[in-house]
């Protein structure tokens, strides 16, 4: 099996998918062009049905399916695929939109003018011929190729273990580089690049990345970026539109326009009112119509990044050289072409020289025969037949076989007196021709001069202006969020159990009488007006956070439950949400995030460190020990005091700066000294400039309000702190949680039996730290208090 596959691989590498470095053609292309030449289907004759050519190719040279032959033929005629089409076609030969060409029985074709240059001198024994598949005729192994077709038209193909991707180039630039390399064989790739600026795609466009071009020309591999050519027009109404009139190479226009419009319909890009194709016979034109005040550059950048308006192109310059596939740079390809040209011109010169010598020999014989004409006629008349006449002439006058043949075939009218003059003139011309041809064969310099003249003639007759613009640097595409997201104020709601939604302000206003929709056992964790360009950071008890751009949150009516956050980001089964932080901009240098854990650790990090690129799963917010969990997340400006409360009723206050600033992955430092069974139960950030009371709730259902200044003195960390509750011998109170409370704040208190109680901060009297406050529930009847949270629906002012 390995042997069989080896044979197959060798065949498709050498005889199917890869072009020859000398003429730049694959076997099927060469056979199509040769069949058309032999059929007289050239540029100076009328068009002929494509089906006839396909039939000739299959019947004489290429025993494969008609579709593969016709498709190869059509590609050579498509001026958006090849830089210099080798076939002219009448009828539908496909389009930039990927439409299929008409069937071969409808289209007509003939060789283009420049294709004849590939085939010129093919009958002057310039190239080797081999027998075709059934030994009935011969076909050329390569064309004389009067221009470097491999680089001019490029090539693309995939075979076994090898692929090739050679871009098209500008004819005049390639010919200039070829001439430079012939005259100065020691030229470097940098020298050649003074002629060849880079690829020149038939569809134009802009190529970025000079380093990639240079690398490809040196090694045969390199990467560039091709982007469409665009311009912005301002309409009479004042609105703008982006006009695309050149696309990247081999991009399907219809699919591109469809994709661009889908992005608009899916609201992935904002500010576009319509994408339409206005292409007609006068040229390509795709319009991106913009809404008022839209940013054309931002929208264009979005399309460059997310559609085929910009593509990357990878050079992989592999061709068949000396019957084997090789990866070649620019210089190697041109050297192989020059070597081929030298061989072609040498063989043609030898052919012409031999023909001239043969003719000179005949002319000498004719001149001699005319000078003794009467004797010659007498000998011929006395002969029995043509063969006898030839023998008698050779015997009597010393003519050779070839001369005798020419004499007996001579027509009588040529025996006039003037004919000797014509023959003598021809003899002189032949002498000069033979001298010139021998000169070419004996001098490398003259040989190069001949090739140079022929290349210069091709450039003069066929070259056109460069279509693709080369830019040195690959532009880094930056996309503003405003381009992708329509800026809109919305209400965002997140519940403790993880149900999240955003609603329009209209929907919120229409249902603001009702509380946020949620399950009975749930309560709101976050409810606030935000912009769609903002970000919500949601923190969990496991020290992780979820990065949620607001525009990615599902838009639901305010009365609806919303989607569960785990449908956006996967969470562990025992992971709980503890806090949400709205962020308008991460650049605000003052903002800090402070994390406190149950085991009494504190960590302070800049908010800007939590800006994330990857957001498909929860990200690490802080490092936790095995038996620890995150209790609270506070947002500060760097100048607040932290007030902490423990389960056993100890309180501690210290400046946040005592917890030094650390990175995202750090664990932090110890904030409070804890007794054996104690743990942190509550934490707030307090600023003296905005005084508020501390609302404390105990497990027995007692609530008290106390001033922070005067009651809790600022000390350092890590200390145990002072007692916030009066110690009782029997049934002592334990601190469950606390919050900063302004006069108008309303709080909810939940018990382990699922009951909820409301507390108005204004109704709780202020006590000192030796008072345990007043009961709002009966522990025996209602259960033990488990948590406290602000009533966001009732909250009018103040901070949590």
C-alpha positions in Angstrom: 0.0 0.0 0.0 2.9 2.3 0.8 4.5 1.7 -2.6 1.2 2.4 -4.4 0.6 5.6 -2.4 4.2 6.6 -3.2 3.6 6.2 -6.9 0.3 8.1 -6.6 2.0 10.9 -4.6 4.8 11.3 -7.2 2.2 11.5 -9.9 0.0 14.2 -8.3 3.1 16.2 -7.2 4.8 16.2 -10.6 1.8 15.9 -12.9 -1.1 17.6 -11.4 -1.2 20.1 -8.6 2.1 22.0 -8.7 3.3 24.4 -11.4 6.6 24.2 -13.2 9.0 26.9 -12.2 9.9 27.6 -15.8 6.6 28.4 -17.4 4.4 28.6 -14.2 1.8 26.2 -15.6 0.3 23.0 -14.2 0.0 20.1 -16.8 -3.7 20.6 -17.3 -3.2 24.3 -18.1 -0.3 23.6 -20.4 -2.4 21.0 -22.3 -5.3 23.4 -22.7 -3.2 26.2 -24.2 -1.3 23.7 -26.4 -4.5 22.2 -27.7 -5.9 25.6 -28.5 -2.6 26.5 -30.4 -2.7 23.3 -32.4 -6.4 24.0 -33.2 -5.5 27.4 -34.5 -7.7 28.9 -31.8 -5.5 32.0 -31.4 -6.1 35.7 -30.7 -6.2 36.7 -34.4 -9.0 34.2 -35.2 -12.7 34.1 -34.2 -13.8 32.6 -30.9 -14.6 28.9 -30.8 -16.9 26.9 -28.5 -15.2 26.0 -25.2 -16.7 22.4 -25.5 -14.6 21.8 -28.6 -11.4 22.8 -26.9 -12.3 20.6 -23.8 -13.0 17.7 -26.1 -9.7 18.1 -27.9 -7.8 18.3 -24.6 -9.5 15.2 -23.2 -9.1 13.3 -26.4 -5.5 14.1 -27.2 -3.7 15.0 -24.0 -5.5 14.9 -20.7 -7.7 11.8 -20.1 -9.6 13.2 -17.1 -13.1 14.6 -16.4 -14.4 17.4 -18.6 -15.3 19.5 -15.5 -11.7 19.6 -14.3 -10.5 20.7 -17.7 -13.3 23.3 -18.1 -12.8 24.7 -14.6 -9.0 25.1 -15.3 -9.8 26.8 -18.6 -12.3 29.2 -17.0 -9.9 30.2 -14.2 -7.3 31.2 -16.8 -9.9 33.6 -18.3 -11.0 35.2 -15.0 -9.3 38.6 -14.7 -10.0 38.8 -10.9 -8.1 35.6 -10.3 -5.2 35.9 -12.7 -3.2 39.1 -13.3 -2.7 38.4 -17.1 -5.6 36.2 -18.4 -4.2 33.6 -20.8 -7.6 32.8 -22.3 -10.3 35.3 -23.6 -13.8 34.0 -23.0 -17.2 35.1 -24.4 -20.1 34.4 -22.2 -20.5 34.0 -18.5 -17.2 32.9 -17.0 -18.2 33.3 -13.4 -18.0 36.4 -11.1 -16.5 37.9 -8.0 -19.7 36.8 -6.2 -18.8 33.2 -6.7 -21.4 32.6 -9.4 -20.6 29.4 -11.5 -19.7 30.0 -15.1 -22.1 29.0 -17.9 -21.8 25.4 -19.2 -19.0 24.9 -21.8 -21.6 24.4 -24.6 -22.6 28.1 -24.2 -19.2 29.8 -23.8 -16.6 30.6 -26.4 -12.9 31.0 -26.0 -9.6 31.7 -27.7 -6.0 32.2 -26.6 -5.3 35.7 -25.3 -2.6 37.9 -27.0 -0.1 37.4 -24.1 -0.7 33.6 -24.1 0.8 33.4 -27.5 4.1 34.8 -25.9 4.2 31.6 -23.7 4.0 29.4 -26.8 6.1 31.5 -29.2 8.9 29.4 -30.9 7.5 26.1 -29.7 8.0 24.6 -33.2 11.7 25.7 -33.3 12.8 22.6 -31.2 13.1 24.9 -28.2 11.5 22.5 -25.7 11.3 18.7 -25.2 8.2 16.8 -26.4 6.9 13.5 -25.1 4.4 11.1 -26.3 0.8 11.6 -25.1 -1.1 9.1 -23.0 -1.9 6.8 -26.0 1.2 7.4 -28.0 -0.8 8.9 -30.9 0.8 12.4 -30.8 3.3 14.4 -28.9 2.9 17.2 -26.3 5.5 19.6 -24.9 6.9 19.1 -21.3 7.2 22.9 -20.9 6.5 26.0 -22.9 9.3 28.4 -24.2 7.5 31.1 -22.0 8.6 34.5 -23.1 7.8 36.1 -19.7 8.1 34.8 -16.1 4.5 33.5 -15.9 4.9 31.8 -12.5 5.4 35.1 -10.7 3.1 37.2 -13.0 0.0 35.0 -12.7 0.9 33.2 -9.5 -0.4 29.8 -8.6 -2.3 27.9 -6.0 -2.5 24.1 -5.5 -2.6 21.3 -3.0 -0.9 17.9 -3.6 0.3 15.1 -1.3 2.6 16.6 1.3 3.0 19.8 -0.6 0.9 22.9 -1.2 1.7 26.1 -3.1 0.5 29.6 -2.8 2.3 32.1 -5.1 0.7 35.5 -5.5 0.4 37.4 -8.8 2.8 40.2 -9.6 3.2 43.2 -11.9 4.6 42.2 -15.3 6.9 45.2 -15.8 8.4 44.8 -12.3 9.1 41.1 -12.7 10.7 41.7 -16.2 12.8 44.5 -14.7 14.0 42.2 -11.9 14.8 39.4 -14.4 16.9 41.8 -16.6 18.7 43.1 -13.4 19.5 39.5 -12.4 20.8 38.6 -15.9 23.0 41.6 -16.0 24.2 41.3 -12.3 23.9 37.6 -11.2 25.2 38.5 -7.8 22.2 40.7 -7.0 20.6 40.1 -3.6 16.8 39.9 -2.8 17.1 43.5 -1.5 18.4 44.6 -4.9 15.6 42.8 -6.7 13.1 44.4 -4.4 14.0 47.8 -5.8 12.2 46.5 -8.9 9.6 44.1 -7.4 7.8 46.1 -4.7 5.6 43.1 -3.7 2.6 41.1 -5.0 0.2 42.9 -7.4 -3.3 41.3 -7.1 -5.7 41.6 -10.0 -8.4 42.9 -7.6 -6.1 45.6 -6.3 -6.4 46.3 -2.6 -3.8 47.3 0.0 -1.0 45.0 1.1 0.5 45.5 4.6 3.7 44.0 5.9 7.0 44.7 4.1 8.8 42.3 6.4 6.5 39.5 5.4 7.1 40.2 1.7 10.9 40.3 2.3 10.9 37.1 4.2 8.8 35.4 1.5 11.1 36.6 -1.2 14.1 35.2 0.7 12.7 31.9 2.0 9.5 31.2 0.0 7.4 31.5 3.1 5.9 34.7 4.6 2.7 36.4 5.8 1.1 39.6 4.7 -2.3 41.3 5.3 -4.5 42.3 2.4 -7.3 44.8 3.1 -10.0 46.3 0.9 -9.5 49.8 -0.6 -12.1 52.1 0.9 -13.0 55.8 1.1 -15.5 57.8 3.1 -18.1 60.0 1.3 -20.3 62.7 2.9 -23.9 62.7 1.5 -26.0 65.8 1.0 -27.9 65.0 4.1 -24.7 65.3 6.2 -24.6 61.5 6.8 -21.5 59.5 5.8 -21.0 56.3 3.8 -18.1 54.1 3.3 -17.4 53.0 -0.3 -15.5 49.8 -1.0 -14.2 49.6 -4.5 -11.4 47.0 -4.3 -11.6 43.7 -2.3 -8.8 41.4 -1.0 -7.7 38.7 -3.4 -10.1 35.8 -3.8 -12.7 37.1 -1.4 -16.3 36.3 -2.4 -18.1 39.7 -2.6 -21.7 38.3 -2.1 -20.7 36.4 1.0 -18.8 39.4 2.4 -21.8 41.7 1.9 -24.1 39.2 3.5 -21.8 38.7 6.6 -21.4 42.5 7.0 -25.2 43.0 7.0 -25.7 40.1 9.4 -23.3 41.8 11.9 -25.5 44.9 11.6 -28.7 43.0 12.1 -27.3 41.1 15.1 -26.3 44.5 16.6 -22.7 43.3 16.8 -21.8 46.7 15.2 -23.7 49.9 15.8 -24.0 53.0 13.6 -24.6 51.1 10.3 -28.0 51.7 8.7 -27.5 49.5 5.5 -24.9 47.5 3.6 -25.6 47.1 -0.1 -23.8 46.1 -3.3 -24.0 48.7 -6.1 -21.5 47.0 -8.4 -22.4 47.4 -12.1 -20.5 47.4 -15.5 -18.6 50.5 -14.6 -16.9 48.8 -11.6 -17.1 47.4 -8.2 -18.9 49.4 -5.5 -20.1 48.2 -2.1 -21.7 50.8 0.2 -21.8 50.8 4.0 -24.3 53.5 4.8 -23.8 55.0 8.3 -26.3 56.5 10.8 -26.0 60.1 11.9 -22.9 60.8 14.0 -21.5 57.3 13.5 -17.7 56.8 13.5 -16.6 55.6 10.0 -13.1 54.7 11.1 -14.3 52.7 14.1 -16.9 50.8 12.1 -14.4 50.1 9.3 -11.9 48.7 11.9 -14.6 46.5 13.3 -15.3 45.1 9.8 -11.6 44.7 9.0 -11.2 42.6 12.2 -14.4 40.5 11.9 -15.0 40.0 8.2 -13.0 39.2 5.0 -12.6 43.0 4.4 -9.1 42.2 5.6 -7.5 38.8 5.3 -4.1 37.4 5.9 -2.2 35.9 3.0 0.5 33.3 3.5 3.2 32.9 0.8 4.2 29.3 0.2 6.2 29.4 -3.0 6.6 25.8 -4.0 7.1 24.8 -7.6 8.5 21.8 -9.6 12.2 22.5 -10.3 14.3 19.7 -12.0 11.3 17.3 -11.6 11.1 17.8 -7.8 9.0 20.1 -5.6 11.1 22.9 -4.0 10.4 25.9 -1.9 11.9 28.8 -3.7 12.5 32.5 -3.0 12.2 35.3 -5.6 15.9 35.0 -6.7 15.7 31.2 -7.2 12.5 31.4 -9.3 14.1 34.1 -11.5 17.4 32.1 -11.8 15.4 29.0 -12.9 13.5 31.1 -15.4 16.7 32.7 -16.8 18.4 29.3 -17.1 15.3 28.1 -19.0 15.4 31.2 -21.3 19.1 30.6 -22.1 18.3 27.0 -23.0 15.3 28.0 -25.2 17.1 30.8 -27.0 20.2 28.5 -27.5 18.1 25.7 -28.9 16.1 28.1 -31.2 19.4 29.6 -32.4 20.8 26.1 -33.1 17.6 25.2 -35.0 17.7 28.5 -37.1 21.5 28.0 -37.7 21.0 24.5 -39.1 18.1 25.7 -41.2 20.2 28.5 -42.6 23.2 26.2 -43.3 20.9 23.8 -45.1 19.4 26.6 -47.2 22.8 28.0 -48.0 23.9 24.6 -49.3 20.9 24.5 -51.6 21.4 28.1 -52.8 25.1 27.3 -53.7 23.8 24.3 -55.8 21.2 26.5 -57.6 23.7 29.2 -58.4 26.0 26.6 -59.9 23.2 24.9 -61.8 22.0 28.2 -63.4 25.6 29.0 -64.5 25.8 25.6 -66.4 22.1 25.6 -67.2 22.2 24.1 -70.7 24.3 21.1 -69.6 21.9 20.5 -66.6 18.9 20.6 -68.9 20.5 18.2 -71.3 21.4 15.7 -68.5 17.8 15.9 -67.1 16.2 15.4 -70.5 18.3 12.3 -71.2 17.3 10.7 -67.8 14.6 8.1 -67.5 12.9 9.4 -64.4 13.3 11.8 -61.4 15.5 9.4 -59.4 17.7 8.7 -62.5 17.9 12.5 -63.1 19.1 13.1 -59.6 21.8 10.4 -59.9 23.0 11.7 -63.3 23.3 15.3 -62.0 25.3 14.2 -58.9 27.5 12.0 -61.1 28.0 14.5 -63.9 28.5 17.8 -61.9 29.1 16.8 -58.3 25.8 18.0 -56.8 24.8 16.5 -53.5 21.5 14.6 -52.9 19.8 17.7 -51.5 21.1 20.0 -54.2 20.0 17.6 -57.0 16.5 17.3 -55.4 16.2 21.2 -55.4 17.3 21.4 -59.1 14.9 18.8 -60.4 12.1 20.5 -58.4 13.0 23.9 -59.9 10.1 25.6 -61.8 10.8 26.7 -65.4 9.9 30.4 -64.8 12.8 30.6 -62.3 15.3 30.0 -65.0 15.2 33.7 -66.1 18.3 35.9 -66.0 17.1 37.9 -62.9 16.9 34.8 -60.7 20.7 34.5 -60.4 20.7 38.0 -58.8 18.0 37.0 -56.3 19.9 33.9 -55.3 23.1 35.8 -54.9 21.3 38.3 -52.6 19.9 35.4 -50.6 23.4 33.9 -50.3 24.7 37.1 -48.8 21.8 37.4 -46.3 22.3 33.7 -45.3 26.0 34.4 -44.7 25.1 37.3 -42.4 22.5 35.3 -40.6 24.8 32.4 -40.0 27.4 34.7 -38.7 24.9 36.4 -36.3 23.6 33.0 -35.0 27.1 31.6 -34.5 27.9 34.8 -32.5 24.9 34.3 -30.2 26.0 30.7 -29.6 29.6 31.6 -28.9 28.9 34.6 -26.6 27.0 34.6 -23.3 26.7 38.4 -23.5 25.0 38.3 -26.9 22.7 35.5 -25.7 21.6 37.6 -22.7 21.1 40.6 -25.0 18.7 38.6 -27.1 16.7 37.4 -24.1 16.7 41.0 -22.7 15.4 42.4 -26.0 12.6 39.8 -26.1 11.6 40.6 -22.5 11.7 44.3 -23.1 9.4 43.8 -26.2 6.9 41.9 -24.0 7.0 44.6 -21.3 6.4 47.3 -23.9 3.5 45.5 -25.5 1.7 44.1 -22.5 2.6 45.8 -19.2 0.1 47.9 -17.2 0.1 49.9 -14.0 0.4 48.3 -10.6 -3.0 47.8 -8.9 -2.1 46.9 -5.4 -0.7 49.5 -2.9 2.1 48.3 -0.6 2.3 49.6 3.0 5.3 48.8 5.2 3.6 48.2 8.5 0.7 46.0 9.4 -1.8 48.3 11.2 -2.9 47.2 14.6 -6.7 47.3 14.6 -8.3 48.9 17.7 -12.0 48.7 18.1 -13.9 51.1 20.4 -16.7 49.6 22.4 -18.9 52.4 21.2 -18.8 51.0 17.6 -19.9 47.6 18.8 -22.5 48.7 21.4 -25.2 51.3 21.2 -24.8 53.5 24.3 -28.0 53.2 26.2 -29.0 53.7 29.9 -30.5 50.5 31.3 -31.5 49.0 34.7 -29.4 46.0 35.7 -30.6 43.6 38.4 -28.8 40.7 40.0 -30.2 38.5 42.7 -28.4 36.5 45.5 -29.2 33.2 43.7 -27.7 34.5 40.5 -30.5 35.6 38.3 -29.4 38.6 36.1 -31.1 40.8 33.6 -31.0 44.2 32.0 -34.2 46.2 31.2 -34.8 49.4 29.4 -35.6 52.4 31.6 -39.1 52.4 30.0 -39.8 48.8 31.1 -38.5 49.6 34.6 -40.6 52.8 34.9 -43.7 50.9 33.7 -43.3 48.3 36.5 -41.5 50.2 39.2 -44.5 49.7 41.5 -43.6 46.0 41.6 -40.5 44.7 43.3 -37.9 43.0 41.0 -39.2 39.5 39.8 -37.5 36.7 41.7 -38.1 33.5 43.6 -39.5 33.6 47.2 -36.3 32.6 48.9 -34.2 35.0 46.8 -33.3 38.7 47.4 -31.7 41.4 45.2 -27.9 41.7 45.4 -27.5 44.5 43.0 -30.0 46.9 41.3 -28.7 50.0 39.6 -28.9 52.1 36.4 -26.0 51.5 34.1 -24.9 52.1 30.6 -24.6 49.3 28.0 -20.9 50.3 27.6 -20.2 49.7 31.3 -19.0 46.5 33.0 -20.3 44.6 36.0 -17.8 42.7 38.2 -19.6 40.0 40.2 -17.6 38.5 43.1 -18.1 35.0 44.7 -17.3 33.6 48.1 -14.6 31.4 46.5 -12.4 34.4 45.7 -13.3 34.5 42.0 -15.0 37.1 39.9 -17.1 37.2 36.7 -16.4 39.9 34.2 -19.7 40.9 32.6 -20.0 43.7 29.9 -23.5 45.1 30.4 -24.3 44.8 26.7 -23.8 41.0 27.0 -26.5 40.6 29.7 -29.8 39.5 28.2 -32.3 42.2 27.7 -35.5 41.2 29.5 -38.7 43.0 30.7 -38.5 44.1 34.3 -41.3 41.8 35.3 -39.3 38.7 34.0 -37.0 36.6 36.1 -33.9 36.9 33.9 -31.3 34.3 33.0 -29.1 32.5 35.5 -25.5 33.7 35.6 -24.2 30.2 35.2 -25.6 30.1 31.6 -23.1 32.9 30.8 -20.2 31.6 33.0 -19.9 28.2 34.6 -19.9 28.2 38.5 -19.3 25.6 41.1 -22.4 24.1 42.8 -21.5 25.5 46.3 -20.3 28.9 45.0 -22.3 31.9 46.2 -22.4 35.5 44.9 -21.5 38.1 47.5 -21.1 41.4 45.8 -21.3 43.2 42.4 -19.3 46.3 41.4 -20.4 48.5 38.5 -17.5 50.0 36.5 -17.8 52.8 34.0 -14.0 53.1 33.4 -11.1 51.0 34.6 -8.8 54.0 34.2 -9.9 55.7 37.3 -6.7 55.6 39.4 -8.4 56.3 42.7 -10.6 53.2 42.9 -9.4 50.3 45.0 -11.1 46.9 45.7 -10.7 45.6 49.3 -11.4 41.9 50.0 -12.0 40.5 53.4 -12.2 36.9 54.3 -13.8 34.9 57.1 -10.4 34.0 58.5 -9.6 37.7 59.0 -7.4 38.4 55.9 -7.5 41.7 54.0 -6.3 42.5 50.5 -6.2 45.8 48.7 -5.8 46.0 44.9 -6.3 48.6 42.2 -9.6 48.2 40.4 -7.8 48.6 37.0 -6.1 45.2 37.6 -9.4 43.5 37.2 -10.0 44.5 33.6 -10.1 41.2 31.7 -9.8 40.2 28.0 -10.9 36.6 28.5 -14.3 36.2 30.1 -15.6 32.8 29.3 -15.1 31.5 32.9 -14.6 33.0 36.4 -11.3 34.6 37.0 -9.2 34.6 40.2 -9.8 37.7 42.4 -7.7 36.7 45.4 -5.8 33.7 46.8 -7.7 31.9 49.6 -6.6 29.2 52.1 -8.4 25.9 52.0 -10.8 26.5 54.9 -11.3 30.2 54.1 -13.9 32.1 52.0 -14.3 35.7 50.8 -16.8 37.6 53.0 -17.0 41.1 51.6 -15.7 43.2 48.7 -15.5 47.0 49.3 -14.9 49.7 46.7 -12.8 52.6 48.2 -10.9 55.7 47.0 -7.7 54.9 49.0 -8.4 57.1 52.0 -11.2 55.3 54.0 -11.2 53.4 57.3 -12.1 49.8 57.4 -14.5 48.8 60.3 -14.6 45.0 60.9 -16.9 43.0 63.2 -16.4 39.4 64.3 -18.9 36.7 65.2 -18.0 36.9 68.9 -18.7 40.6 68.9 -15.3 42.2 68.5 -14.9 45.4 66.4 -11.7 46.8 64.9 -11.1 50.0 62.9 -7.9 50.8 60.9 -6.9 52.9 57.9 -7.1 51.0 54.6 -3.6 52.1 53.7 -2.3 49.7 56.4 -3.2 46.9 54.0 -0.6 47.6 51.3 -1.5 47.5 47.6 -0.9 44.1 46.0 -1.6 42.3 42.7 -4.6 40.3 41.6 -3.2 36.9 42.5 -2.0 37.8 46.0 -3.6 36.5 49.3 -3.3 39.7 51.3 -2.3 40.3 55.0 -3.9 39.6 58.4 -6.5 42.2 59.3 -7.7 41.0 62.7 -6.6 38.6 65.5 -9.4 36.0 66.0 -10.1 33.7 69.0 -10.4 30.0 68.4 -14.1 29.8 67.4 -14.3 33.3 66.1 -14.6 34.5 62.5 -15.1 37.8 60.6 -18.9 38.5 60.2 -19.1 42.0 58.8 -17.0 44.8 57.2 -17.7 48.3 56.0 -15.6 51.1 54.5 -16.1 54.4 56.5 -15.2 58.0 55.6 -15.6 60.7 58.3 -16.6 63.2 55.7 -19.9 61.2 55.1 -20.9 60.2 58.6 -23.3 57.3 58.9 -24.3 55.0 61.8 -23.3 51.4 62.1 -26.3 49.0 62.1 -25.5 45.8 64.0 -27.7 42.6 63.9 -27.2 39.7 66.2 -28.2 36.0 65.8 -30.9 36.4 68.4 -32.8 39.0 66.4 -31.5 42.1 68.2 -30.8 45.3 66.2 -28.8 48.3 67.4 -27.4 51.5 65.8 -24.3 53.1 67.0 -22.0 56.0 66.0 -18.5 54.9 64.7 -16.7 58.1 65.7 -16.3 58.2 69.5 -17.3 54.5 69.9 -14.8 52.7 67.7 -11.3 54.2 67.9 -9.0 53.9 64.9 -6.1 51.6 65.8 -3.8 49.4 63.7 -3.9 45.9 62.3 -3.8 43.0 63.2 -5.5 43.4 66.6 -8.4 41.7 68.3 -10.3 45.0 68.7 -13.0 46.1 71.2 -16.3 44.6 72.3 -19.2 45.9 70.3 -21.8 43.9 72.3 -22.5 43.5 76.1 -21.4 40.1 77.2 -24.1 37.8 78.6 -23.4 34.7 80.6 -26.5 32.8 79.3 -27.6 33.0 75.7 -25.0 35.5 74.5 -25.5 37.6 71.4 -23.4 36.9 68.3 -22.8 39.4 65.6 -24.3 38.2 62.2 -23.7 41.2 60.1 -23.6 45.0 60.0 -24.0 47.8 57.5 -23.6 51.5 57.3 -27.0 53.1 57.7 -28.3 56.6 56.9 -31.6 57.8 58.2 -33.7 56.8 55.2 -32.1 53.4 54.6 -34.3 50.2 54.9 -32.8 46.7 55.6 -34.1 43.2 55.4 -33.1 40.5 58.0 -33.4 36.8 57.1 -33.6 33.9 59.5 -32.6 30.2 59.0 -36.3 29.3 58.9 -36.8 31.4 55.8 -38.6 34.3 57.5 -37.8 37.9 56.5 -38.2 41.1 58.6 -37.9 44.7 57.6 -35.9 47.3 59.6 -36.1 51.1 58.9 -32.8 52.6 60.1 -34.7 55.7 61.2 -36.7 53.6 63.7 -33.7 52.1 65.5 -32.5 54.2 68.4 -28.8 55.0 68.8 -27.0 53.0 71.5 -23.4 52.8 72.8 -21.3 49.6 72.5 -22.4 48.3 75.9 -26.0 48.0 74.8 -27.3 45.0 72.8 -30.1 46.9 71.1 -33.7 45.9 70.9 -35.3 42.7 69.6 -37.3 42.7 66.4 -38.1 39.0 66.4 -38.3 36.0 68.8 -35.4 33.6 68.2 -37.4 30.6 69.5 -40.4 31.3 67.3 -38.8 32.9 64.2 -35.4 31.2 64.0 -31.8 32.4 64.2 -30.8 35.4 62.1 -28.6 34.3 59.2 -28.1 37.5 57.1 -28.8 41.2 56.6 -29.1 43.0 53.3 -30.2 46.5 52.1 -33.7 46.7 50.6 -32.7 48.0 47.2 -36.2 48.7 46.1 -36.8 51.0 49.1 -33.4 52.5 49.2 -33.3 56.2 48.3 -29.9 57.3 49.5 -26.9 56.3 51.5 -24.3 53.6 50.9 -24.2 50.0 51.7 
